[in-house]
Amino acid sequence: MVQGDAALNGMTAEPCGRGHACTFCERGSTCRLDKKRHDTALPRKRLQHVRATIMVLSNKGGVGKSTVAANIAAALAMSGLAVGLADVDIHGPNAVKMTGAQGGRVRIRDSGIEPYSLALGRDLPVIKLASLAFFLEDDASPVVWRDAYKFDYIQHLFGSFDWGELDYLVLDMPPGTGNELITSCDVLEGHPTFALLVTTPESIALLDTIKSARFCEERKISVLGVIKNMTGMTCPHCEHVVDIYPDHVAESMLAKFPGLEVLVQLPLSVELARSCDQGEIIAATNPGADISTLFHRVAGAIRERVRI
């Protein structure tokens, strides 16, 4: 069958049956099928098997999105759900290092790119992980891409990776409301998509968080709540809690945007910082730690608010 613009170029619209984008196909130079149609259809097909997508985002960098995304994904998986973690951050794809998956590789099969199977520990579930870091020569390789390449990568992330059946796909988003976020929202249009906003308590980060909330409002993405990170520090000697930033500033700023509920306040934690540097997800490796219980509390809130 030949139809539309494909016919004008001598291409056919018949499906090839392969689950990855044409970029990864060895037949690419000789194939006469409609490549654009094929690549566009892949994300829609994949997302039919993902019950809900959770964007972990902030308009501000350095607030702990990757830490939150990895630990929330682990906490959801430990509650018996099928979970994937997609690293949408192109210029700083840290999910692989954050989860201890350095040196891992993904395989390209006819069914698509096989995500990395991240084992959370002995007798613990597995998370499916996808990141641009798997395709880089080393951790220090910079990614210098214009928007066209970013668009293609995001199409691959949702379409070429064979996610299989998932309850939740957690997205570790880059900072800002630019190309990566816009393109992801375009691909996810019509799919059950929710947002978790991550911020630190200082006024600059909070202002940027409100910008993220307004972006979600414009794109009709439900915000599940706000995670305030680095809210205070417990003295290791006297156990007195020191508030790094005045809490009344955060309360007054968030109050200007009705509906933004603070789900948890994560303190500055030496144990959490150490686990991140060591490539361990503390919600899985030490679920009884105080900081871990907060991540599991957020996972519980997600399960309550996102019925699958």
Secondary structure as GFF3:
##gff-version 3
##sequence-region A 1 308
A	DSSP	alpha_helix	4	8	.	.	.	ID=ss1
A	DSSP	three_ten_helix	22	24	.	.	.	ID=ss2
A	DSSP	alpha_helix	35	47	.	.	.	ID=ss3
A	DSSP	beta_strand	50	57	.	.	.	ID=ss4
A	DSSP	alpha_helix	65	78	.	.	.	ID=ss5
A	DSSP	beta_strand	83	87	.	.	.	ID=ss6
A	DSSP	alpha_helix	95	98	.	.	.	ID=ss7
A	DSSP	beta_strand	107	109	.	.	.	ID=ss8
A	DSSP	beta_strand	112	114	.	.	.	ID=ss9
A	DSSP	beta_strand	116	119	.	.	.	ID=ss10
A	DSSP	beta_strand	126	130	.	.	.	ID=ss11
A	DSSP	three_ten_helix	132	135	.	.	.	ID=ss12
A	DSSP	alpha_helix	147	159	.	.	.	ID=ss13
A	DSSP	beta_strand	166	172	.	.	.	ID=ss14
A	DSSP	alpha_helix	179	187	.	.	.	ID=ss15
A	DSSP	beta_strand	193	199	.	.	.	ID=ss16
A	DSSP	alpha_helix	203	218	.	.	.	ID=ss17
A	DSSP	beta_strand	222	234	.	.	.	ID=ss18
A	DSSP	beta_strand	241	242	.	.	.	ID=ss19
A	DSSP	alpha_helix	247	254	.	.	.	ID=ss20
A	DSSP	beta_strand	262	268	.	.	.	ID=ss21
A	DSSP	alpha_helix	270	277	.	.	.	ID=ss22
A	DSSP	alpha_helix	282	285	.	.	.	ID=ss23
A	DSSP	alpha_helix	290	305	.	.	.	ID=ss24
###
